[in-house]
Amino acid sequence: MSNRQIKTDVILIGAGIMSATLGSLLKELAPDLEITVIERRANAGEESSNEWNNAGTGHSSLCELNYTVEQPDGSIDTKKATKVNEEYQVSKQFWSYLVNNNLIRNPRDFIVPVPHMSFVQGETDVTFLKKRYDALSNNPLFEGMEYSEDPEKLMEWIPLMMKNRTLNKRIAATRIETGTDVNFGALTRLMFAHLKSKNVNIKFNHDVDDVTRTSDGSWELKVRNVENGSVDRHTAKFVFIGGGGGSLHLLQKSGIPEGKGIGGFPVSGLFMVCKNPDVVSKHNAKVYGQASVGAPPMSVPHLDTRVIDKQESLFFGPFAGFTPKFLKYGSMFDLITSVKPHNLVTMLAAGVKNMSLTTYLIKEVMLSKEKRMEALREFVPDAKSEDWELLVAGQRVQIIRDTAEGKGTLRFGTEVISAADGSIAALLGASPGASTAVSVMLELIEKCFPQHVKEWEPKIKEMIPSYGASLLENPDLFQDIHNATAQALGLSENLPLNVARRTVS
């Protein structure tokens, strides 16, 4: 049994989009850093980042209704929508930098233009959508958004959804052409190929069994080769735990006080997928609706055009499910082993406060295919069961922690938990994670490498021209960046897809 001691500067746990982003940023900022990546699977991007495990939405709040909240006075709070949009612009700037400098190749391998739409039915939701449109349409980040209640206009936008629809209640939609479909799995693999060319040591089929602090302040990881069982000890001054749902267990093993009192609740996702070209050709948009009463925000229904390996398909969902696994390829004991004395009360409080969510998940698990088809027919009235198959997507572990809102609050989003000295950090949570990866990792760099930020700032601004500036408050800067990233990533309106777009008859 091997028991080597291996020293490096930085260890990244997990070969997903977050580690790929952090590693790529650090290699540009400090090329001499020795970086080791440890991944339990055989390849990069096999868990949540994989293209079949998420909806591929470039989350920029163009269509996600849950990012805008109606206030008691009837006004629409757009702060989260603006924040998420700005964060996605940051990601596109970094991806453009990688493409422009030939660090990754053809951007059409991971990003394509797809209009983003919101679609609602009924008086209440139509009124809300109109208010949302009015609140966003003058925001430079949402320039070009259109609104319509006209069935003929909607037939132009979403013919598959409008064909044979019974118009017995008000319907409305917003549409903006600058949306995107992102293959985060392909992007992750491209970035890791780049990192490998920069001599980053990537150890696939290796699992981290333990994380401990050494006497000199470094971190020692017990790393097991899952193929032959051999164990090595890796030490580094900085460790990033980016293992998706598996991050919580490793954060707990680190023992840092910042990780105390935090729990996780796993929610699995399922999509209905259509690959029939006759159906797929009649829809070209990501169309988001309103979540049903009692449904968690990650279960907002949407019908998505996807482009994976230059082939188009449609995703509908997600339908929520439950398994105690924290990773798609995880253990049935993940949930129970995450309960510790320091988070037991928090977890129990969350259970009591979220009985409606538990009931909802149980109902979702019990749904038959035909019941799922009924939900799909709210979007596509003519949907036929034989055209759609069920796909099990990735696991999401929602954060549970005590907040000002009370004990055991279930939080939806992405959070970085770091030690006070910045020597170790863990990423927890879910959507809009991948879309905002660059902003999240820049914040981590500011927290964990504060002594280098001033020195690195010129390079950061070269990669991210808007770094330190508000795009909302600098519309001219936003327009320049929007045009530059569209050109670099092949998103300009006059640039054709490499896949053949079929004409809707």
Residue pairs with C-beta under 8 A, 6 or more apart in sequence:
1 229
1 230
1 231
2 225
2 230
2 231
2 232
3 231
3 232
3 233
4 232
4 233
5 232
5 233
5 235
6 36
6 232
6 233
6 234
6 235
7 234
7 235
7 236
8 34
8 35
8 36
8 201
8 234
8 235
8 236
9 33
9 34
9 35
9 236
9 237
9 238
10 23
10 26
10 33
10 34
10 35
10 36
10 236
10 237
10 238
10 239
10 240
11 35
11 36
11 37
11 38
11 219
11 221
11 234
11 236
11 238
11 239
11 240
12 19
12 22
12 23
12 35
12 36
12 37
12 38
12 240
12 242
13 19
13 37
13 38
13 208
13 221
13 239
13 240
13 241
13 242
13 243
13 247
13 250
14 37
14 38
14 39
14 47
14 241
14 242
14 243
14 244
14 246
14 247
15 37
15 39
15 41
15 43
15 44
15 45
15 46
15 188
15 192
15 202
15 204
16 44
16 45
16 47
16 48
16 49
16 188
16 242
16 243
16 244
17 45
17 49
17 184
17 187
17 188
17 191
17 433
17 434
17 437
18 240
18 242
18 427
18 433
18 434
18 437
18 440
18 441
19 37
19 240
19 242
20 44
20 45
20 49
20 187
20 188
20 191
20 192
20 195
21 94
21 191
21 437
21 438
21 440
21 441
22 240
22 242
22 441
22 444
22 445
23 35
23 37
23 191
23 192
23 195
23 200
24 94
24 98
24 103
24 191
24 194
24 195
25 94
25 438
25 441
25 442
25 445
25 463
26 33
26 35
26 445
27 33
27 35
27 195
27 198
27 200
28 459
28 463
29 445
29 452
29 456
29 459
29 460
30 452
30 456
31 198
34 201
35 195
35 200
35 201
36 200
36 201
36 202
36 203
36 234
36 236
37 192
37 195
37 200
37 201
37 202
37 203
38 203
38 206
38 207
38 208
38 221
38 223
38 234
39 202
39 203
39 204
39 205
39 206
40 205
40 206
40 207
40 208
40 226
40 243
40 246
40 329
41 47
41 204
41 205
41 329
42 204
42 205
43 189
43 204
44 188
44 189
44 192
44 202
44 204
45 184
45 185
45 186
45 188
45 189
45 192
46 329
47 53
47 244
47 245
47 327
47 328
47 329
47 394
47 395
48 54
48 244
48 245
48 328
48 394
48 395
48 396
48 430
48 433
48 434
49 184
49 185
49 188
49 434
50 184
50 185
50 394
51 183
51 184
51 185
51 186
51 306
51 308
52 185
52 308
52 391
52 393
53 185
53 328
53 393
53 394
54 184
54 393
54 394
54 434
55 271
55 286
55 302
55 304
55 306
55 315
55 317
55 318
56 181
56 182
56 183
56 184
56 304
56 306
56 308
56 315
57 63
57 64
57 116
57 179
57 181
57 182
57 286
57 302
57 304
57 435
58 88
58 91
58 92
58 111
58 179
58 180
58 181
58 182
58 435
59 84
59 88
59 431
59 432
59 435
59 436
60 84
60 85
60 88
60 89
60 116
60 179
60 180
60 435
61 67
61 68
61 80
61 81
61 82
61 84
61 85
61 142
62 85
62 116
62 142
62 145
62 176
62 178
62 179
63 116
63 117
63 118
63 174
63 176
63 179
63 286
63 287
63 288
63 302
64 81
64 84
64 118
64 288
64 300
65 118
65 120
65 128
65 129
65 132
65 288
65 289
65 290
65 291
65 300
66 291
66 297
66 300
67 80
67 81
67 84
68 76
68 77
68 78
68 80
68 81
68 132
68 135
68 136
69 76
69 77
69 80
70 76
70 77
70 128
70 131
71 77
74 131
75 131
75 135
76 131
76 132
76 134
76 135
76 136
78 135
78 136
78 139
81 136
81 142
82 139
82 141
82 472
84 432
84 435
84 436
85 141
85 142
86 141
86 439
86 466
86 470
86 471
86 472
87 432
87 435
87 436
87 438
87 439
87 440
88 432
88 435
88 436
89 141
89 466
89 471
89 478
89 481
89 482
89 485
90 436
90 438
90 439
90 442
90 464
90 466
90 467
91 435
91 436
91 437
91 438
91 439
92 485
92 489
93 438
93 463
93 464
93 465
93 466
93 481
93 485
94 438
94 463
94 464
95 104
95 107
95 110
95 111
95 187
95 485
95 488
95 489
96 484
96 485
96 488
96 489
97 103
97 462
97 463
97 464
98 104
98 191
98 194
99 105
99 107
99 488
99 489
100 488
103 194
104 187
104 190
104 191
104 193
104 194
105 190
106 498
107 488
107 489
107 490
108 490
108 497
108 498
109 183
109 186
109 190
110 182
110 183
110 184
110 186
110 187
110 190
111 180
111 181
111 182
111 183
111 187
111 489
111 490
111 491
112 180
112 181
112 307
112 490
112 491
112 497
112 499
113 177
113 178
113 179
113 180
113 181
113 491
113 493
113 497
114 179
114 180
114 181
114 284
114 285
114 286
114 304
114 305
114 307
115 157
115 175
115 176
115 177
115 179
115 284
115 285
115 286
116 175
116 176
116 178
116 179
116 285
116 286
116 288
117 157
117 158
117 173
117 174
117 175
117 176
117 285
117 286
117 287
117 288
118 129
118 132
118 173
118 174
118 287
118 288
118 289
119 158
119 161
119 171
119 172
119 173
119 287
119 288
119 289
119 379
120 126
120 128
120 129
120 171
120 172
120 173
120 289
120 290
121 169
121 170
121 171
121 378
122 169
122 170
123 169
123 170
125 172
125 290
126 149
126 170
126 171
126 172
128 290
129 147
129 172
129 173
129 174
130 147
130 172
132 174
133 145
133 147
133 174
136 142
136 145
137 145
137 147
139 472
140 471
140 472
140 475
140 478
140 479
141 471
141 472
141 478
142 176
144 176
144 177
144 178
145 174
145 175
145 176
146 174
146 175
146 176
147 172
147 173
147 174
148 154
148 157
148 172
148 173
148 175
149 170
149 171
149 172
151 162
151 165
151 167
151 171
154 161
154 162
154 171
154 173
155 162
155 163
157 173
157 175
157 285
158 173
158 283
158 285
158 287
159 282
159 283
159 504
160 279
160 282
160 283
160 380
160 382
161 283
161 287
161 303
161 379
161 380
161 381
163 282
163 381
163 382
164 381
164 382
165 171
165 381
166 381
173 287
175 285
177 493
178 482
178 486
178 491
179 285
179 286
180 491
181 286
181 304
181 305
181 306
181 307
182 434
182 435
183 307
183 308
184 434
192 202
195 202
196 202
203 223
205 225
205 226
205 227
206 223
206 224
206 225
206 226
207 223
207 224
207 226
208 221
208 222
208 223
208 224
208 243
208 250
209 222
209 223
209 224
209 231
210 221
210 222
210 253
211 219
211 220
211 221
211 222
211 239
211 241
211 250
211 253
211 254
211 424
212 219
212 220
212 222
212 253
212 254
212 255
213 219
213 220
213 254
213 255
214 220
214 235
217 237
217 421
217 423
218 235
218 236
218 237
218 423
219 235
219 236
219 237
219 238
219 239
219 254
219 423
219 424
220 233
220 234
220 235
221 233
221 234
221 235
221 236
221 239
222 231
222 233
223 231
223 232
223 233
223 234
224 230
224 231
225 231
225 232
237 423
238 422
238 423
238 424
238 448
238 449
239 254
239 423
239 424
239 425
240 424
240 425
240 426
240 427
240 444
241 247
241 250
241 251
241 254
241 424
241 425
241 426
241 427
242 426
242 427
243 250
243 327
244 326
244 327
244 394
244 395
244 397
245 264
245 266
245 325
245 326
245 327
245 330
245 334
245 395
245 396
245 397
246 326
246 327
246 330
246 334
247 426
247 427
247 428
248 262
248 263
248 264
248 326
248 338
248 397
248 426
248 428
249 326
249 334
249 337
249 338
250 426
251 259
251 262
251 417
251 426
251 428
252 259
252 338
252 340
254 419
254 424
254 426
256 419
256 420
256 424
257 420
258 417
258 418
258 419
258 420
259 417
259 426
260 342
260 343
261 342
261 343
261 346
261 401
261 402
262 343
262 346
262 399
262 400
262 401
262 417
262 428
263 338
263 339
263 343
263 346
263 347
263 350
263 399
263 400
263 401
263 408
264 326
264 335
264 338
264 397
264 398
264 399
264 400
264 428
265 335
265 350
265 354
265 397
265 398
265 400
265 410
266 322
266 323
266 324
266 325
266 326
266 334
266 335
266 395
266 396
266 397
266 398
267 296
267 298
267 320
267 321
267 322
267 361
267 395
267 396
267 397
267 398
268 320
268 321
268 322
268 323
268 325
268 328
268 392
268 393
268 394
268 395
268 396
269 298
269 317
269 318
269 319
269 320
269 321
269 392
269 393
269 394
269 395
269 396
270 317
270 318
270 319
270 320
270 321
270 372
270 390
270 391
270 392
270 393
271 315
271 316
271 317
271 318
271 319
271 390
271 391
271 393
272 315
272 316
272 317
272 319
272 372
272 373
272 376
272 388
272 389
272 390
272 391
273 313
273 314
273 315
273 316
273 388
273 389
273 390
273 391
274 280
274 313
274 314
274 316
274 387
274 388
274 389
275 311
275 313
276 387
277 312
277 502
279 314
279 387
280 305
280 312
280 313
280 314
280 502
281 312
281 502
281 503
281 504
282 504
283 303
283 305
283 314
284 305
284 501
284 504
285 303
285 305
286 302
286 303
286 304
286 305
287 302
287 303
287 304
287 379
288 300
288 301
288 302
289 300
289 301
289 302
289 378
289 379
290 300
290 301
291 297
291 299
291 300
291 301
292 299
292 301
294 356
294 357
294 359
294 360
295 320
295 360
296 320
296 357
296 360
296 398
296 412
297 412
298 318
298 320
298 396
298 398
298 412
298 430
298 431
299 318
299 319
299 320
299 364
301 316
301 317
301 375
301 378
301 379
302 315
302 316
302 317
303 314
303 315
303 316
303 376
303 379
303 380
304 314
304 315
304 316
305 312
305 314
306 312
306 313
306 314
306 315
307 497
307 499
310 498
310 499
311 499
312 499
315 391
316 376
316 379
316 380
316 388
317 393
318 393
319 364
319 367
319 372
319 375
320 360
320 361
320 364
321 361
321 364
321 365
321 392
322 361
322 362
322 364
322 365
323 332
323 395
324 332
324 333
324 334
324 335
324 336
325 331
325 332
325 334
325 335
325 395
326 334
326 335
326 338
326 395
326 397
327 334
327 395
328 392
328 394
328 395
330 395
331 337
339 347
343 400
345 407
345 408
346 400
346 401
346 402
346 407
346 408
347 400
347 408
348 408
349 402
349 406
349 407
349 408
350 400
350 408
350 409
350 410
351 358
351 408
352 408
353 406
353 408
353 409
353 410
354 410
357 410
369 385
369 390
370 385
372 390
373 383
373 385
373 388
376 383
376 388
377 383
396 430
396 431
397 428
397 429
397 430
398 410
398 411
398 412
398 429
398 430
399 410
399 411
399 413
399 415
399 428
399 429
400 408
400 409
400 410
400 411
401 409
401 411
402 408
402 409
403 409
403 411
411 429
412 429
412 430
412 431
413 429
413 430
413 431
413 432
414 427
414 428
414 429
414 430
414 431
414 432
414 433
414 436
414 440
415 427
415 428
415 429
416 425
416 426
416 427
416 428
416 440
416 443
416 444
416 447
417 425
417 426
417 428
418 424
418 425
418 426
418 444
418 447
418 448
419 425
422 447
422 448
422 449
422 450
423 448
425 444
425 447
425 448
427 433
427 440
427 444
433 440
438 464
442 460
442 464
442 467
445 453
445 456
446 453
449 456
457 467
457 468
460 467
461 467
461 468
465 477
465 480
465 481
465 484
466 474
466 477
466 478
466 481
469 477
471 477
471 478
471 481
472 478
485 491
486 492
